[in-house]
Amino acid sequence: MGQCYYNETIGFFYNNSGKELSSHWRPKDVVVVALGLTVSVLVLLTNLLIIAAIASNRRFHQPIYYLLGNLAAADLFAGVAYLFLMFHTGPRTARLSLRGWFVRQGLLDTSLTASVATLLAIAVERHRSVMAVQLHSRLLIVGVWAAALGLGLLPAHSWHCLCALESCSRMAPLPSRSYLAVWALSSLLVFLLMVAVYTRIFFYVRRRVQRMAEHVSCHPRNRETTLSLVKTVVIILGAFVVCWTPGQVVLLLDGLDCKSCNVLAVEKYFLLLAEANSLVNAVVYSCRDAEMRRTFRRLLCCLCLRRAARESAHYTASTRAGASMRIMLPENGHPLMDSTL
């Protein structure tokens, strides 16, 4: 093993990887932080609403909704992690210790891994419900967080380049390039497994619909069921491809040490796109559910009514206090009650 550099600064590793460490706020940094803060706040609010809806509605106390709640929790965690990144990026990166940098990166890696793994768990749960296979959703949730914590904590403890500077990546100058490659390939594997699971579900449902159509003359409805399933699968897989593929590609290129690939020019925007998936997940998996939308409206109406009630109570108290005031009139210096107060 070569020399280790545990006492060096963040700037030392950024210079080694060729990644610029800005000492002032550039227009690019300001744009990224503004977009990042906006996306993070939307992610936090949306997923908090989903978690509240699942907790408050007994109809959602079922395995598939537990996984949707877990997805919302993972995406909520991702929103917190990205918010933390936005407050520790740009010129503030240089002030981080090595431990602080690994905490910042570990939060992102853990939360995004949990989000991606939960998407696969939801696909498996849907396959289980269609095929009537016995599988406990709690085991899926435990497996999701075990994988997420494993990938999130490994760089800080062993899978780094502090003792092998030649293996440092450019996008993330402290983890090893092999870590980035494995993370990208893991996400690609998740996508391929999702494609396989949803393809199997689609063909199974289509065969059942065709068999039913042979005995029941309701062909338009059967066709509508098939088209609805196709639409759902396309939306799920399409959202994953759009949000994750760009980031996976640049991670893999950096992990494979592509010298001619200018990955640093787009990395921040592709990370933001991956974070936006935590908002897209809420729309694709939860907001398309009619019962979920009704629960959202009920929760928001309750919040509005409570706020209105507090404002009304405050106004009533202020009015009563004002009515008991006495005003001194200049005439003869006698205090009189103003009936209009």
DAVEN-V404484 format. One record per residue. N is the residue number from 1. RES is the residue in three letters. PHI is phi in whole degrees, 0 to 359 (* if undefined). Layout:
[[N & RES & PHI] [N & RES & PHI]]
//
This chain:
[[1 & MET & *] [2 & GLY & 279] [3 & GLN & 292] [4 & CYS & 257] [5 & TYR & 235] [6 & TYR & 288] [7 & ASN & 260] [8 & GLU & 280] [9 & THR & 271] [10 & ILE & 299] [11 & GLY & 302] [12 & PHE & 299] [13 & PHE & 285] [14 & TYR & 294] [15 & ASN & 296] [16 & ASN & 296] [17 & SER & 273] [18 & GLY & 81] [19 & LYS & 264] [20 & GLU & 291] [21 & LEU & 248] [22 & SER & 289] [23 & SER & 260] [24 & HIS & 213] [25 & TRP & 280] [26 & ARG & 268] [27 & PRO & 306] [28 & LYS & 299] [29 & ASP & 296] [30 & VAL & 296] [31 & VAL & 297] [32 & VAL & 298] [33 & VAL & 293] [34 & ALA & 298] [35 & LEU & 295] [36 & GLY & 297] [37 & LEU & 296] [38 & THR & 297] [39 & VAL & 297] [40 & SER & 298] [41 & VAL & 296] [42 & LEU & 297] [43 & VAL & 298] [44 & LEU & 297] [45 & LEU & 295] [46 & THR & 296] [47 & ASN & 285] [48 & LEU & 298] [49 & LEU & 295] [50 & ILE & 295] [51 & ILE & 298] [52 & ALA & 297] [53 & ALA & 295] [54 & ILE & 293] [55 & ALA & 290] [56 & SER & 270] [57 & ASN & 254] [58 & ARG & 295] [59 & ARG & 294] [60 & PHE & 269] [61 & HIS & 274] [62 & GLN & 223] [63 & PRO & 307] [64 & ILE & 294] [65 & TYR & 283] [66 & TYR & 297] [67 & LEU & 290] [68 & LEU & 295] [69 & GLY & 294] [70 & ASN & 294] [71 & LEU & 296] [72 & ALA & 296] [73 & ALA & 294] [74 & ALA & 296] [75 & ASP & 290] [76 & LEU & 297] [77 & PHE & 299] [78 & ALA & 296] [79 & GLY & 296] [80 & VAL & 296] [81 & ALA & 297] [82 & TYR & 288] [83 & LEU & 297] [84 & PHE & 299] [85 & LEU & 298] [86 & MET & 296] [87 & PHE & 272] [88 & HIS & 226] [89 & THR & 234] [90 & GLY & 64] [91 & PRO & 298] [92 & ARG & 286] [93 & THR & 300] [94 & ALA & 296] [95 & ARG & 273] [96 & LEU & 284] [97 & SER & 279] [98 & LEU & 299] [99 & ARG & 297] [100 & GLY & 298] [101 & TRP & 294] [102 & PHE & 293] [103 & VAL & 296] [104 & ARG & 301] [105 & GLN & 288] [106 & GLY & 296] [107 & LEU & 300] [108 & LEU & 296] [109 & ASP & 298] [110 & THR & 294] [111 & SER & 292] [112 & LEU & 290] [113 & THR & 296] [114 & ALA & 298] [115 & SER & 296] [116 & VAL & 294] [117 & ALA & 295] [118 & THR & 292] [119 & LEU & 300] [120 & LEU & 293] [121 & ALA & 298] [122 & ILE & 295] [123 & ALA & 298] [124 & VAL & 296] [125 & GLU & 295] [126 & ARG & 294] [127 & HIS & 296] [128 & ARG & 297] [129 & SER & 292] [130 & VAL & 286] [131 & MET & 272] [132 & ALA & 58] [133 & VAL & 261] [134 & GLN & 282] [135 & LEU & 202] [136 & HIS & 271] [137 & SER & 295] [138 & ARG & 296] [139 & LEU & 295] [140 & LEU & 296] [141 & ILE & 295] [142 & VAL & 298] [143 & GLY & 297] [144 & VAL & 301] [145 & TRP & 284] [146 & ALA & 295] [147 & ALA & 295] [148 & ALA & 295] [149 & LEU & 294] [150 & GLY & 299] [151 & LEU & 290] [152 & GLY & 286] [153 & LEU & 267] [154 & LEU & 302] [155 & PRO & 301] [156 & ALA & 289] [157 & HIS & 258] [158 & SER & 210] [159 & TRP & 270] [160 & HIS & 233] [161 & CYS & 242] [162 & LEU & 295] [163 & CYS & 246] [164 & ALA & 209] [165 & LEU & 300] [166 & GLU & 291] [167 & SER & 262] [168 & CYS & 291] [169 & SER & 274] [170 & ARG & 271] [171 & MET & 292] [172 & ALA & 234] [173 & PRO & 292] [174 & LEU & 257] [175 & PRO & 291] [176 & SER & 286] [177 & ARG & 300] [178 & SER & 297] [179 & TYR & 296] [180 & LEU & 298] [181 & ALA & 296] [182 & VAL & 295] [183 & TRP & 298] [184 & ALA & 296] [185 & LEU & 292] [186 & SER & 296] [187 & SER & 294] [188 & LEU & 296] [189 & LEU & 297] [190 & VAL & 301] [191 & PHE & 297] [192 & LEU & 296] [193 & LEU & 295] [194 & MET & 298] [195 & VAL & 300] [196 & ALA & 297] [197 & VAL & 294] [198 & TYR & 291] [199 & THR & 295] [200 & ARG & 296] [201 & ILE & 299] [202 & PHE & 299] [203 & PHE & 292] [204 & TYR & 294] [205 & VAL & 294] [206 & ARG & 296] [207 & ARG & 296] [208 & ARG & 294] [209 & VAL & 296] [210 & GLN & 296] [211 & ARG & 294] [212 & MET & 294] [213 & ALA & 294] [214 & GLU & 288] [215 & HIS & 249] [216 & VAL & 236] [217 & SER & 270] [218 & CYS & 226] [219 & HIS & 302] [220 & PRO & 302] [221 & ARG & 291] [222 & ASN & 299] [223 & ARG & 295] [224 & GLU & 297] [225 & THR & 298] [226 & THR & 296] [227 & LEU & 295] [228 & SER & 296] [229 & LEU & 294] [230 & VAL & 300] [231 & LYS & 299] [232 & THR & 298] [233 & VAL & 297] [234 & VAL & 297] [235 & ILE & 296] [236 & ILE & 297] [237 & LEU & 288] [238 & GLY & 296] [239 & ALA & 297] [240 & PHE & 296] [241 & VAL & 298] [242 & VAL & 296] [243 & CYS & 279] [244 & TRP & 256] [245 & THR & 302] [246 & PRO & 303] [247 & GLY & 294] [248 & GLN & 296] [249 & VAL & 296] [250 & VAL & 290] [251 & LEU & 298] [252 & LEU & 293] [253 & LEU & 297] [254 & ASP & 292] [255 & GLY & 295] [256 & LEU & 271] [257 & ASP & 61] [258 & CYS & 283] [259 & LYS & 291] [260 & SER & 274] [261 & CYS & 270] [262 & ASN & 272] [263 & VAL & 290] [264 & LEU & 290] [265 & ALA & 288] [266 & VAL & 235] [267 & GLU & 302] [268 & LYS & 294] [269 & TYR & 288] [270 & PHE & 289] [271 & LEU & 294] [272 & LEU & 297] [273 & LEU & 295] [274 & ALA & 295] [275 & GLU & 294] [276 & ALA & 298] [277 & ASN & 299] [278 & SER & 292] [279 & LEU & 275] [280 & VAL & 296] [281 & ASN & 303] [282 & ALA & 298] [283 & VAL & 286] [284 & VAL & 291] [285 & TYR & 265] [286 & SER & 243] [287 & CYS & 290] [288 & ARG & 279] [289 & ASP & 276] [290 & ALA & 298] [291 & GLU & 295] [292 & MET & 294] [293 & ARG & 296] [294 & ARG & 296] [295 & THR & 293] [296 & PHE & 302] [297 & ARG & 298] [298 & ARG & 296] [299 & LEU & 295] [300 & LEU & 293] [301 & CYS & 295] [302 & CYS & 298] [303 & LEU & 296] [304 & CYS & 295] [305 & LEU & 294] [306 & ARG & 296] [307 & ARG & 295] [308 & ALA & 296] [309 & ALA & 295] [310 & ARG & 295] [311 & GLU & 295] [312 & SER & 294] [313 & ALA & 295] [314 & HIS & 294] [315 & TYR & 294] [316 & THR & 296] [317 & ALA & 296] [318 & SER & 294] [319 & THR & 295] [320 & ARG & 294] [321 & ALA & 294] [322 & GLY & 291] [323 & ALA & 292] [324 & SER & 268] [325 & MET & 283] [326 & ARG & 242] [327 & ILE & 247] [328 & MET & 273] [329 & LEU & 269] [330 & PRO & 291] [331 & GLU & 290] [332 & ASN & 61] [333 & GLY & 69] [334 & HIS & 270] [335 & PRO & 286] [336 & LEU & 233] [337 & MET & 270] [338 & ASP & 272] [339 & SER & 291] [340 & THR & 276] [341 & LEU & 272]]
//
